[in-house]
Amino acid sequence: MRVAVEILTGTLFYIQVGDDATVADLKKEIEAQQKLPQDRLILFLDNKQNHLINEEGDGASLVDCGVRDGSHIYLFFDPLDTDEPSSHS
């Protein structure tokens, strides 16, 4: 299946994955194509419920998450850990 992925900056790109692909497979493809760290990716499916794809876990199949050929997915980033002391002191 082919899905459209949009980053908040407005960048739109397409990812091709198998019909039996998992959330982890999609994240790996995004990382390979866009050089974005897969462990920080948060994916939302653009449908009537604006479904958070990640809540089922990375092992869930995309189809079980509601993703279909031609689906539009919004990509967000998990912020970096900010517990470290600031170097701007």
Residue, then its C-alpha position, 0 to 999 in steps of 0.5 A: m500500500r502507498v500512504a501519504v505522510e505529512i510533516l507539520t512543516g508542510t512537507l508531504f512524501y509517500i511511503q510504499v509498504g506491504d499490505d501486511a506492514t506493521v507500524a514499526d515497518l512504516k517507521k523504518e521506511i520513514e527513517a530510511q527515506q527522510k533520515l528521521p529517527q524512528d524512535r521519536l516518530i508519532l503518527f496520526l491517521d487523518n480520518k474521522q477520528n484522527h486516530l493515534i496510530n502509535e497507541e496499539g504499539d509498533g507491532a500492530s499491523l497498519v490495517d488493524c490501525g485503520v491505515r489503507d492504501g492512499s491514507h494520509i498520515y500526519l507525522f509529529f515528533d516526540p520531544l527530546d528529553t528535557d530533564e538535562p540541566s540547561s547549558h544556558s546558565 
